């Protein structure tokens, strides 16, 4: 036996004994309730909902956080993850919600190469929890642009933001708050689409 082997084994055993159990990875999803379909579709000819663009942090699956007293610093949890990257998860939920709302006669995602007249694209600006002395807040922000084939300018270009208090400090409560924030944001988008002058193709911009 090599003379250094017992020392190495002793170090490994002591580190294992003192480290405690490794935390289990946990994964969270959002499922925004689908609205009841009412009225004739406003967007006829098909609507493509593209995957949202995002920076490297928000295109990953790790749940993000920041401290209220350090607003410029973002952190990633090591054992808390979203079931999908947030930009993809929000795209899927948005497409399903718009399909349920009946705002378009057909709603597609980027994986479906089908003819469409309208395109909804954008960027995920925020999808993180903020930890403060009085509680936790979930921040969700999207930049969305609605275009129509043949038009030179977007029909709609707007930043949407919802800051939702989290009922607790655990990750499941954070996922529920994200779900509620997205539902409110989707309703705001639907209201803006309903107010568009689709005949004249009037452009509406709010930043």
N, C-alpha and C positions, 0 to 999 in steps of 0.2 A: 504494500500500500504506500502511495506517495505521502510524504510527511505533511504536506499542506492540505490534503483532502479532508481530514477531520475538522480542521479550522473552517474551511469553506462550508461544510455541511452544518456546522454549528451556527454560523452566521445566517445561513438560509433558514434554518429552523427557528431561530430567534426572531427573525423578521416576520415570518409567517405567523408565529404565535402572538406577536404584539400588534400586528396590523389590523386585526378584526376582519369581519366578513366584508367582501367587496360589494358595494351597492349594486342593485339590479337595474339594468337599463329599463326605462319605462317610455312608452310611446303613446302619443295623444293625437286625436283627430278632432275635426269639427264637422258637424252635420247641420247645416242651416236648414230650418224648416221650409218646405216648399210652399209657396202661396197658392191660394185657390185661383184657378184660371177664370178670368172674367173678361168678356168683351172680345172684339176682333183684334187680331195681331196688328201692331203698328208698323213693324218692320217686315215688309214682304219681299221675298226673294232670297231668304236665307241670311243668317247672322253667324259669322265666324268669331268665336271668342279665343283669342290667342293666349298662349302662356305668358304670364306677366314677366317682364324683365326684372332683375333684382341684382343687388351687389353680391359679393361672394358670401358674406355672412348670412344674408336672408335667402340665399339660394341653397343653403345647407339645411340639414334636418335638426340640428341642435337648437334647443329653446334658448332664446336670447333674453338678457336682462340688463338693466342699468340701475344704479343707485340715484335717488332723487337729488342728492347733493353733489353728484358727479355726472351731469347730464351728457357730457361729451364722451364718456367711456362706456363701451358695450362689452358684456361678458357672455360666455357660452357655458351652459350647464354641461357637465360631463356625462350625466346619466339620464337626462331628460331630453326627449326627442319628439318632434312631430312625426306622424306616420308617413307623411310625404314632405318634400321641400315646400315651404309656405307659398312660394310663387306658383307652384303647380297645384297645390291643394286649393288655393283661393280660385284659380282658374276653373277647376272642376266644379267647385261649389257655385261659382257665379254662373257658369253655363247651365247647370242643373236648375238653379233658381230662376233664371230667365226663361228657361224652357217651361217650367211650371207656371210662371206668371203669364205665359202666353203673349209676351211682348213681340215675339217674332214667330213667323209661321214655321221656321226650322232653325234650330240652334246647333251649331257644330263646334268642335274643338279643333285645335291645330293638327291632331292626329288623323282627321278625316278630310281627305282631299275631295270635297264636294263643292259644287257651284254655290256661290253666295254673293249677295249684293252689298251687304253691310259687313263691316269688320270692327270689332272692339279690341283694342290693344291698350297696353299701358305698362305701368311700373309699380312694383311693390316698394313703397317708401318707408314703411314702418310696420313691424310685426314683433313687438317685444313688450315685456313686462317691466314696469318701473316700480322699484321698492322704495317706499318712503316711510317716515316715522308714523304716519297715520294710517298706512295700509298700502295695498298694491293696486296699480292701475295697468290695464292692458291697452297699449297703443296700436291702432291699426290705421294705416294711411295708404291710399292707392291714387295713382295718377292715371286717369282713363281718357281714351280718345275714341270717339265713334266716327267712322268714315263711311262714305258711300261711293261705290264705283261711279266714275264719271264726274264726281265733284272735285273741284280744285282745293277746297278747304274742308276741314273736319266739320261735321254736324255738331259735335259736342267735344269739348276739351276742358277737363276740370279735375281739380284735386279734391279727394274725399278723405276726411279724417274723422275717426271716432275714438274717444278716450273713455274706456269703460272701467269703472271700479270693479275690483275682483273681490268676491265674497269669501275671503279667506286668503291664506298665504300658500296653499298647496298648488301643485301644477294642474290638477284636475279642475280646480276653480278657475285657473288661468285659461284653460282650454274652453271652458264654458263662457267666460267673458269674451274671448276671441270670437266665439260663435255668435254671441249676442251683438257684438260690434259689427260683424260682417252682415248680419241680417238688417241692422239699421242702415248700414252703408248701401246695401243692395236696394232697399226701399227708396233711398235718396236718389240713386241712379235711375230707378224706374220712373220716379216723378219727373226728373229732368228729361228723360226720353219722351214721356207723355206730353210735355210742353213744347216739344220741337215742332217747328213748321216744316214738315217733311216734304210738302209740295214745293215750297220755294227754296228748300235747302238752306234755311237760315242757320248761320253758325253761332253757337253759344259758347262763350269762353268765360270761365270763372276760375281764378287762381287764388 
